[in-house]
Amino acid sequence: MTQERHLFNYAVIRVVPRVEREEFINVGVIVYCAARKYVAVAIAMDEGKLKALAPDIDMEEVRQHLQAYEKIARGGTGAGPIGLLDASSRFRWLTAKRSTVIQSSSVHPAFAAHLESKINELLAEQVR
């Protein structure tokens, strides 16, 4: 028996301490599958690496922004007005181009049978 593979999209979440320098550290991934109405965020921030790149960065502020990404991915009233949008709209909001400390890479397509395990594979591949 073969597992059905789902087309999904993903982007890498980056912390860009000084936007004008365009230096960044990958800290997480965002995964979206239209067929399953699935949006998830996984974070694995290496605070030591980030502090080496930007000694004066406010780690608590970065953590709060990343937690907001996780809340928006889950959706619901706890994520504010954006959390009430459908999965597709939340993914587009999370991956929209911005010139802030938290950014995402371009969106990439892929296939997977198990999205829940694929997000961990992407995290290991792209972040750790």
Secondary structure, DSSP 8 states (H G I E B T S, - for coil): -----EEEEEEEEEE-SSGGGT--EEEEEEEEETTTTEEEEEE---HHHHHHH-TT--HHHHHHHHHHHHHHHH-SGGGHHHHTS-HHHHHHHHHS---SSEEE---EEEEES-HHHHHHHHHHHHT-
